[in-house]
Amino acid sequence: MHVSRTIWARGGKRVFDVGVALTLIVLLSPLLLLAALLVKTTSRGPVFFTQDRAGRHGRPFRIRKFRTMCAEHRHDEKETITLAHPGITPLGRLLRRTKIDELPQLFSVLTGTMSLVGPRPGLISQAQAYDEVQRRRLLLRPGCTGLAQVNSMSRGADWTERIRYDVYYVEHCGFWLDLCILAKTPVVALLGEQRFDRPFDQSPYGRTT
C-alpha cells in the first residue's frame, strides 16, 4: 500500500484546494449567509453543529456544519441519522438533502485540516478502532466530498465498500480523478445518493485493480 506520489498529491492538490475553496466561499457567500440566518431564525439552538473528527494520520480536528437537528436532540455516535429522523428540523431536511449543511467545511479546507476531495472524516472513536486496512484512509486529509461519497454513501451502503473506495483514492488521487469527483458531487446531491450506489467491484475503479 502506498500514497500517490504524483506532483498533484505532493503539492498541487493543496494549491488547488485553497484557490477553489476561496472562490466558492466568495461565490456562495450569499447562500452561506442566508442558510445561517434561516437556521438561527427557524429553530432554537446554535447556527453550527460542531464535532471532533479524525483527520490526517488520525489527528483530531473540529468539523463544522450548519445545524440540522432540533436543539433538544442528544447526539449518539452509534445513531444513524436519515432524512426521516424525527429530530431533523424541516429546514435541516432541506439542507441535508442538498448538502448545503456541509458548505462550512470549505473554511476547514482553507485552514488545511480538510481537502476538497478525500475520504469522509470519521469519528475519533471509529478511527481508534480501525484495523490496518481501514487506517489507510487516514493517510490523506479528509474531504468535503470524495470517491466513496459519490459512489457509496446512501443509507444502505456497506461500510466495507466505502473503505475500498477510500483506499483506492488514497493510492490513485490525481487532478483528473479529483475533477471527476467534484463534477459528480452536485449531480449526486441533486438526484440522490441511492441512484449512484454500487459495489466497488462493479465500478470502473474496481475493474482496474
Order of alpha helices (4+ residues) and beta strands (2+ residues): alpha-beta-beta-alpha-alpha-beta-beta-alpha-beta-alpha-alpha
